[in-house]
Amino acid sequence: MKLALSKTDVKGYKPFLQWQSALPFVQNKRALLIHRPSSVAVYRLHKHPHMAVHFLCGNGSTGTDKFTFMEAPPVDSILCAKCEQKAIALGLPSAHSLAGHHVHTGGIVARAHCCDYEIAEKE
């Protein structure tokens, strides 16, 4: 089931193709989380088409061949919790109802390891 998308407005770039709808989940093969797309546009950059995908959480990514749009996230994957919260707030169907099974939600936390090593060395 495809869901409606909003239009993209990126300063300095005019898309030559603006998607009207997309499957409800997108996986970036260079990232860890599955996201819910809010807009998708295709731009011509350096004479080649590049896709710009914005997510409901406010993040986004660009590329040529790293996106996979899907009807349901893989069973052991993690869906961006902020994307899911925003989808529900906008009245969109929940990930669980779209996928037909439990969908893990979560996020990624940046963590400094250098201080952990210094503390371990002192002990």
C-alpha positions as CSV (number, residue, x, y, z in Angstrom):
1,M,0.0,0.0,0.0
2,K,1.5,3.3,-1.1
3,L,1.1,6.4,1.1
4,A,0.9,10.0,-0.1
5,L,4.1,12.1,0.2
6,S,4.6,15.9,0.6
7,K,6.5,18.0,-1.8
8,T,10.2,18.7,-1.4
9,D,11.6,22.2,-1.4
10,V,15.4,22.3,-1.3
11,K,17.2,25.6,-1.8
12,G,19.3,25.7,-4.9
13,Y,17.9,22.5,-6.5
14,K,14.8,22.1,-8.6
15,P,13.7,18.5,-8.8
16,F,12.8,17.1,-12.2
17,L,10.7,14.4,-10.7
18,Q,8.6,14.7,-7.5
19,W,7.1,11.5,-6.2
20,Q,3.4,11.7,-5.2
21,S,3.4,8.4,-3.2
22,A,5.7,5.7,-2.0
23,L,5.7,2.5,0.0
24,P,5.6,3.3,3.7
25,F,9.1,2.2,4.7
26,V,12.5,2.9,3.3
27,Q,15.8,1.3,4.0
28,N,19.1,3.0,3.3
29,K,21.7,0.3,2.7
30,R,24.4,2.5,4.4
31,A,22.3,3.1,7.5
32,L,21.0,1.1,10.4
33,L,17.4,2.3,10.9
34,I,14.4,1.8,8.7
35,H,12.6,5.1,8.2
36,R,9.1,6.4,7.1
37,P,9.5,8.7,4.0
38,S,7.8,12.1,4.0
39,S,9.0,13.2,0.5
40,V,11.0,11.9,-2.4
41,A,12.5,13.9,-5.2
42,V,14.9,13.1,-8.0
43,Y,17.5,15.8,-9.0
44,R,20.0,16.0,-11.7
45,L,23.4,16.5,-10.1
46,H,26.7,16.2,-12.1
47,K,24.6,15.0,-15.1
48,H,23.3,12.0,-13.2
49,P,20.0,11.5,-11.3
50,H,20.2,11.6,-7.5
51,M,17.3,10.8,-5.2
52,A,16.6,12.9,-2.1
53,V,14.5,11.1,0.5
54,H,13.3,13.1,3.5
55,F,12.0,11.1,6.5
56,L,9.2,11.9,8.9
57,C,11.7,12.2,11.8
58,G,13.3,15.3,10.0
59,N,16.4,13.5,8.7
60,G,17.0,12.8,5.1
61,S,19.5,11.2,2.7
62,T,20.5,11.5,-0.9
63,G,22.0,9.0,-3.3
64,T,21.7,7.1,-6.5
65,D,21.1,3.4,-5.6
66,K,21.1,2.9,-1.9
67,F,17.4,3.1,-1.1
68,T,14.9,0.2,-0.9
69,F,11.2,1.1,-0.5
70,M,9.2,-1.7,1.1
71,E,5.7,-2.6,2.3
72,A,7.0,-3.9,5.7
73,P,10.4,-3.7,7.4
74,P,12.4,-6.9,7.8
75,V,11.4,-8.8,10.9
76,D,14.6,-8.1,12.9
77,S,15.2,-4.5,11.8
78,I,14.6,-1.4,13.9
79,L,12.2,1.3,12.7
80,C,13.1,4.9,13.7
81,A,11.0,5.7,16.7
82,K,10.7,9.4,15.8
83,C,9.4,8.5,12.4
84,E,6.8,6.2,13.9
85,Q,5.7,8.8,16.5
86,K,5.3,11.5,13.8
87,A,3.4,9.1,11.5
88,I,0.9,8.3,14.3
89,A,0.6,12.0,15.2
90,L,-0.2,12.8,11.5
91,G,-2.9,10.1,11.5
92,L,-1.0,7.7,9.3
93,P,-1.4,3.9,9.9
94,S,0.9,2.5,12.5
95,A,3.9,0.3,11.4
96,H,2.3,-2.7,13.2
97,S,-0.9,-2.3,11.2
98,L,0.9,-1.8,7.9
99,A,3.3,-4.7,8.4
100,G,0.9,-7.1,10.0
101,H,3.4,-8.0,12.8
102,H,5.3,-6.4,15.6
103,V,7.8,-3.8,14.4
104,H,10.7,-2.9,16.6
105,T,11.2,0.8,17.1
106,G,14.3,2.6,18.5
107,G,17.2,4.9,17.7
108,I,20.9,5.2,17.6
109,V,22.9,6.9,20.3
110,A,26.3,8.4,19.8
111,R,28.6,7.4,22.6
112,A,32.2,8.5,23.4
113,H,34.4,5.5,24.0
114,C,37.6,7.4,24.9
115,C,36.5,8.3,28.4
116,D,35.5,4.8,29.1
117,Y,39.0,3.6,28.3
118,E,40.5,6.3,30.5
119,I,38.3,5.4,33.5
120,A,39.1,1.6,33.0
121,E,42.8,2.4,33.0
122,K,42.6,4.3,36.3
123,E,40.8,1.4,38.0
